[in-house]
């Protein structure tokens, strides 16, 4: 009985901590676009553009502000991917394995 209560508590805590991080990002100021994007990447560590757009929708930003933040976010992703690619052969090997799995999965 204790095992179920402990695992349930662990799941709820994990979900709530993710929700708290999302709220921290939503409530953070977006005046300096680079800083806002850096805080998003630091707190959520999510490279998906659609999830970033959802966070921007939660903030209730205007279209111009959203486009500016999206541009900065995409630029940050490109520079971070470029830095990761130069990191070593282990990372490039794992990327190749991921691509191979995707190809096998689609065929």
Protein Blocks (a to p, Z undefined) as FASTA:
>chain_A
ZZmmmmmmmmmmmmmmmmmmmmmmmmpcckbmmlmmmmmmmmnopabfklmmmmmmmnop
afklmmmmmmmmmmmmmmmmmmmmmnomklmmmmmmmmmmmmmmmZZ
